[in-house]
C-alpha cells in the first residue's frame, strides 16, 4: 500500500468507528479482509486510526469535518504536510479536495485543542487543577511500551541484558523498580526468549508502581478481587514469592492467567467465590472505571463516556469496596485502585466508603499522572481498626 492508500483505508475505518463501532474489532476485521495489506501496512493504518482518535476534536477542527476524511485532512494540516500531495485519487489515494474542503478548517480552541469533550475538560480541571492540561496533552500521545522485570526470574538489570541480546533495547523507568521502557525492537518482545521464559511481562510502569506501593509481607494471604487479565496478580506474586488469590466477576478475563502464571513461575489460585477463602490480610480492588488515565491506549473510550456512565461506575465502585471490606481480616488492609484521573472515581469514593465504614482509616494515597512514566493511576491504602 502507498502512504496515501493507507490514509484512505484509515479514513474509511474511522467512518466505521464514528458510526459506533469499537476501534479494535474494526481494525481486526479490516486486517482479515484486506489480504493485500502487509504487516507494515496494518501497523501503519492502525497507528493512523489511533492517532486520529486520540486527537479527534483538534483534527476535526483543522480538517473542517468530524468524518474519517476530515480527520485525515486535519492530521495532515496539523503536521504541516501538503494535503494535495495525498488527496490525489491515484492508486487508491483519497479523492482530490473540493473547494469546500479547501476553505474549511480552523485552529482548535479550548477543550478542542486538548482533545476532550467540554464536560470532561471541566472534570479534568476540577480533579487535577494545575496539572489538568499536562494530563490531557499526555493522553493525546502514543503510550510507551513498558515491561515488568519478573523478580521470580530476574532483576531489572538481568532482564534488560537478556532483552538486549535479542535486539530489544530498554531503559529503566523511575516510576517502579521493576519497570523498563522499550526504546527499540518492541515488535521482538513477544517472540523472544526473555518473554517466553518469564523474565518479563508487558505491564505499564504506573500499574507496577501500584503493586510496589502495597504493604506486603511474606506469608500474607492476598486477594486480587478485580484481577482482570492478572497483571497485578502476577506482580504481587513476584513480590510475595508465595501463593496469591485472584478473582474477577467476569471469569473469562482470567482465561490466560494460568498459562501466564506458569511462565512466570508464580503461584496463583483462581477463586470463583472469594468469601469461601476469607479472610485475607490484604485485598486489592482495582475496580472498573472510566480508564481516563489510560485513554491513550483506548482512545475512543473518551468519546463514548457520558456523565451517566460515571454515576453508574460510582455505584459499582462503592459496591466492590463494601464487598472487599468484608473479606479483610481484622487489622488487615484494603487497597483501592483505579486507572482514572477523576476525583469522582477516586477521592470521592474513598470519602463515601469511610462514611459508611467508620472502622476503616485511609493511611496513604498515591496519584500517578499520565505521561512518559506511565498511565494515570490512583491508589488509597486503608487499614481496619480493631476495636
URBEL-V791301 format. One record per pair of residues at least 4 apart in sequence whose C-alpha atoms are under 7 Angstrom apart, sorted by the first residue. I is the first residue (numbers start at 1). J is the second residue. If there is no record, write none. Layout:
i=I j=J
i=I j=J
This chain:
i=1 j=5
i=1 j=6
i=1 j=37
i=1 j=41
i=2 j=6
i=3 j=7
i=4 j=8
i=4 j=86
i=4 j=93
i=4 j=94
i=5 j=9
i=5 j=92
i=5 j=93
i=6 j=10
i=6 j=41
i=6 j=45
i=7 j=11
i=7 j=72
i=8 j=12
i=8 j=93
i=8 j=94
i=9 j=13
i=9 j=45
i=10 j=14
i=10 j=45
i=10 j=48
i=10 j=49
i=11 j=15
i=11 j=68
i=11 j=69
i=11 j=72
i=12 j=16
i=12 j=68
i=13 j=17
i=13 j=26
i=14 j=18
i=14 j=49
i=14 j=68
i=15 j=19
i=15 j=67
i=15 j=68
i=16 j=20
i=16 j=21
i=17 j=21
i=17 j=22
i=17 j=23
i=21 j=26
i=22 j=26
i=23 j=27
i=24 j=28
i=25 j=29
i=26 j=30
i=27 j=31
i=27 j=46
i=28 j=32
i=29 j=33
i=30 j=34
i=31 j=42
i=37 j=41
i=37 j=42
i=38 j=42
i=39 j=43
i=40 j=44
i=41 j=45
i=42 j=46
i=43 j=47
i=44 j=48
i=45 j=49
i=46 j=50
i=47 j=51
i=48 j=52
i=49 j=53
i=50 j=54
i=50 j=299
i=51 j=55
i=52 j=56
i=52 j=71
i=53 j=299
i=53 j=300
i=54 j=140
i=54 j=296
i=54 j=299
i=55 j=59
i=55 j=115
i=55 j=140
i=56 j=60
i=56 j=71
i=56 j=115
i=57 j=61
i=57 j=112
i=57 j=115
i=58 j=62
i=58 j=108
i=58 j=112
i=58 j=113
i=58 j=115
i=59 j=63
i=59 j=71
i=59 j=74
i=59 j=75
i=60 j=64
i=60 j=65
i=60 j=66
i=60 j=70
i=60 j=71
i=60 j=74
i=61 j=65
i=61 j=105
i=61 j=106
i=61 j=107
i=61 j=108
i=62 j=74
i=62 j=77
i=62 j=105
i=62 j=106
i=62 j=107
i=62 j=108
i=63 j=70
i=63 j=71
i=63 j=73
i=63 j=74
i=63 j=104
i=63 j=105
i=64 j=70
i=64 j=101
i=64 j=104
i=64 j=105
i=65 j=70
i=66 j=70
i=66 j=71
i=67 j=71
i=68 j=72
i=69 j=73
i=70 j=74
i=71 j=75
i=72 j=76
i=73 j=77
i=73 j=83
i=74 j=78
i=75 j=79
i=76 j=80
i=76 j=81
i=76 j=82
i=76 j=83
i=77 j=81
i=83 j=87
i=84 j=88
i=86 j=93
i=86 j=94
i=87 j=93
i=87 j=94
i=87 j=95
i=87 j=96
i=87 j=97
i=88 j=93
i=88 j=94
i=88 j=95
i=88 j=96
i=89 j=93
i=89 j=94
i=89 j=95
i=89 j=96
i=97 j=101
i=97 j=102
i=98 j=102
i=99 j=103
i=100 j=104
i=108 j=112
i=108 j=113
i=109 j=113
i=110 j=114
i=111 j=115
i=111 j=116
i=111 j=117
i=111 j=118
i=111 j=121
i=112 j=116
i=114 j=136
i=114 j=137
i=116 j=120
i=116 j=121
i=117 j=121
i=118 j=122
i=119 j=123
i=120 j=124
i=121 j=125
i=122 j=126
i=123 j=127
i=123 j=342
i=124 j=128
i=124 j=132
i=124 j=342
i=125 j=129
i=125 j=132
i=127 j=342
i=127 j=343
i=128 j=132
i=131 j=135
i=132 j=136
i=133 j=137
i=134 j=138
i=135 j=139
i=135 j=369
i=135 j=370
i=136 j=140
i=138 j=370
i=138 j=371
i=139 j=295
i=139 j=296
i=139 j=370
i=140 j=296
i=141 j=296
i=142 j=296
i=143 j=296
i=143 j=297
i=144 j=181
i=144 j=372
i=145 j=181
i=145 j=182
i=146 j=179
i=146 j=180
i=146 j=181
i=146 j=182
i=146 j=202
i=146 j=203
i=146 j=204
i=146 j=205
i=147 j=179
i=147 j=180
i=147 j=181
i=147 j=200
i=147 j=201
i=147 j=202
i=147 j=203
i=147 j=204
i=148 j=178
i=148 j=179
i=148 j=180
i=148 j=200
i=148 j=201
i=148 j=202
i=148 j=203
i=149 j=154
i=149 j=155
i=149 j=156
i=149 j=159
i=149 j=178
i=149 j=179
i=149 j=199
i=149 j=200
i=149 j=201
i=150 j=154
i=150 j=155
i=150 j=198
i=150 j=199
i=150 j=200
i=150 j=201
i=150 j=238
i=150 j=264
i=151 j=155
i=151 j=238
i=152 j=238
i=152 j=265
i=153 j=198
i=153 j=199
i=154 j=158
i=154 j=159
i=154 j=199
i=155 j=159
i=156 j=160
i=156 j=178
i=157 j=161
i=158 j=162
i=159 j=163
i=159 j=199
i=159 j=200
i=160 j=164
i=160 j=170
i=161 j=165
i=162 j=166
i=162 j=194
i=163 j=167
i=163 j=168
i=163 j=169
i=163 j=194
i=164 j=168
i=164 j=169
i=166 j=192
i=167 j=185
i=168 j=182
i=168 j=184
i=168 j=185
i=168 j=186
i=168 j=188
i=168 j=189
i=169 j=182
i=169 j=183
i=169 j=184
i=169 j=185
i=170 j=180
i=170 j=181
i=170 j=182
i=170 j=183
i=171 j=180
i=171 j=181
i=171 j=182
i=172 j=179
i=172 j=180
i=172 j=181
i=173 j=179
i=173 j=180
i=173 j=181
i=173 j=373
i=175 j=205
i=175 j=206
i=175 j=209
i=175 j=373
i=176 j=205
i=176 j=208
i=176 j=209
i=179 j=205
i=182 j=186
i=188 j=192
i=189 j=195
i=190 j=195
i=192 j=196
i=193 j=197
i=194 j=198
i=194 j=199
i=194 j=200
i=195 j=199
i=195 j=200
i=195 j=201
i=196 j=263
i=197 j=263
i=198 j=263
i=198 j=264
i=203 j=207
i=203 j=208
i=203 j=231
i=204 j=208
i=204 j=374
i=204 j=375
i=205 j=209
i=205 j=373
i=205 j=374
i=206 j=210
i=206 j=368
i=206 j=373
i=206 j=374
i=206 j=375
i=206 j=377
i=207 j=211
i=208 j=212
i=209 j=213
i=210 j=214
i=210 j=379
i=211 j=232
i=211 j=235
i=211 j=236
i=216 j=220
i=217 j=240
i=218 j=240
i=219 j=242
i=220 j=281
i=221 j=244
i=221 j=280
i=221 j=281
i=221 j=282
i=222 j=244
i=222 j=245
i=222 j=280
i=222 j=281
i=222 j=282
i=222 j=283
i=223 j=244
i=223 j=245
i=223 j=246
i=223 j=280
i=223 j=282
i=223 j=283
i=223 j=284
i=224 j=233
i=224 j=245
i=224 j=246
i=224 j=247
i=224 j=283
i=224 j=284
i=224 j=285
i=225 j=246
i=225 j=247
i=225 j=248
i=225 j=283
i=225 j=284
i=225 j=285
i=226 j=247
i=226 j=248
i=226 j=285
i=226 j=286
i=226 j=287
i=227 j=233
i=227 j=246
i=227 j=247
i=227 j=248
i=228 j=248
i=228 j=253
i=228 j=254
i=229 j=253
i=229 j=254
i=229 j=257
i=230 j=234
i=230 j=254
i=230 j=257
i=231 j=235
i=232 j=236
i=233 j=237
i=233 j=244
i=233 j=246
i=234 j=238
i=234 j=261
i=234 j=266
i=235 j=239
i=236 j=240
i=237 j=241
i=237 j=242
i=237 j=243
i=237 j=244
i=237 j=266
i=237 j=267
i=238 j=266
i=242 j=267
i=243 j=267
i=243 j=268
i=244 j=267
i=244 j=268
i=244 j=269
i=245 j=268
i=245 j=269
i=245 j=270
i=245 j=271
i=246 j=268
i=246 j=269
i=246 j=270
i=246 j=271
i=247 j=270
i=247 j=271
i=247 j=272
i=256 j=260
i=257 j=261
i=258 j=262
i=259 j=263
i=260 j=264
i=261 j=265
i=261 j=266
i=261 j=267
i=261 j=268
i=262 j=266
i=274 j=278
i=275 j=327
i=278 j=327
i=279 j=327
i=279 j=328
i=279 j=329
i=280 j=327
i=280 j=328
i=280 j=329
i=281 j=328
i=281 j=329
i=281 j=332
i=281 j=333
i=282 j=328
i=282 j=332
i=282 j=333
i=282 j=334
i=283 j=324
i=283 j=328
i=283 j=333
i=283 j=334
i=283 j=335
i=284 j=334
i=284 j=335
i=284 j=336
i=285 j=335
i=285 j=336
i=285 j=337
i=286 j=336
i=286 j=337
i=286 j=338
i=287 j=317
i=287 j=337
i=287 j=338
i=289 j=313
i=289 j=338
i=289 j=339
i=289 j=340
i=290 j=340
i=291 j=295
i=291 j=339
i=291 j=340
i=292 j=339
i=292 j=340
i=292 j=341
i=293 j=339
i=293 j=340
i=293 j=341
i=293 j=370
i=293 j=375
i=293 j=376
i=293 j=377
i=294 j=298
i=294 j=339
i=294 j=375
i=294 j=376
i=295 j=299
i=295 j=301
i=295 j=302
i=300 j=304
i=301 j=305
i=305 j=309
i=306 j=310
i=307 j=311
i=308 j=312
i=309 j=313
i=310 j=314
i=311 j=315
i=312 j=316
i=313 j=317
i=314 j=318
i=314 j=345
i=315 j=319
i=316 j=320
i=317 j=321
i=318 j=322
i=318 j=349
i=318 j=353
i=319 j=323
i=320 j=324
i=321 j=325
i=322 j=326
i=323 j=327
i=324 j=328
i=325 j=334
i=328 j=332
i=328 j=333
i=328 j=334
i=330 j=384
i=330 j=386
i=331 j=383
i=331 j=384
i=331 j=385
i=331 j=386
i=332 j=383
i=332 j=384
i=333 j=381
i=333 j=382
i=333 j=383
i=333 j=384
i=334 j=381
i=334 j=382
i=334 j=383
i=335 j=379
i=335 j=380
i=335 j=381
i=335 j=382
i=336 j=379
i=336 j=380
i=336 j=381
i=337 j=378
i=337 j=379
i=337 j=380
i=338 j=377
i=338 j=378
i=338 j=379
i=339 j=376
i=339 j=377
i=339 j=378
i=340 j=345
i=340 j=376
i=340 j=377
i=340 j=378
i=341 j=376
i=341 j=377
i=342 j=346
i=343 j=347
i=343 j=348
i=344 j=348
i=344 j=349
i=345 j=349
i=346 j=350
i=346 j=378
i=347 j=351
i=348 j=352
i=349 j=353
i=350 j=354
i=351 j=355
i=352 j=356
i=353 j=357
i=354 j=358
i=354 j=360
i=359 j=384
i=359 j=385
i=360 j=382
i=360 j=383
i=360 j=384
i=360 j=385
i=361 j=382
i=361 j=383
i=361 j=384
i=362 j=380
i=362 j=381
i=362 j=382
i=362 j=383
i=363 j=381
i=363 j=382
i=363 j=383
i=364 j=380
i=364 j=381
i=365 j=379
i=365 j=380
i=365 j=381
i=366 j=378
i=366 j=379
i=366 j=380
i=367 j=377
i=367 j=378
i=367 j=379
i=368 j=376
i=368 j=377
i=368 j=378
i=369 j=375
i=369 j=376
i=369 j=377
i=370 j=374
i=370 j=375
i=370 j=376
i=371 j=375
